[in-house]
Amino acid sequence: MNFRFVGAERAAAHKRATDLYVRDGLGLRTVAQQLGVSFGLARRLLLEAGVELRPRGRHRPG
């Protein structure tokens, strides 16, 4: 599938991706799966939203 998020849809995708990645602590691949988009698009959405991406590898909270 090919998704094009524009306007309000893109803003909603930014928020959803940010919530999944930052608040819920999910990995980038899981965020992509939850949104039904590619890894690259999920990454782009997070970067556009100003999210600082975690280093690669398993995330181990504090």
Secondary structure, DSSP 8 states (H G I E B T S, - for coil): ------HHHHHHHHHHHHIIIIIS---HHHHHHHHTS-HHHHHHHHHHTT-----SS-----
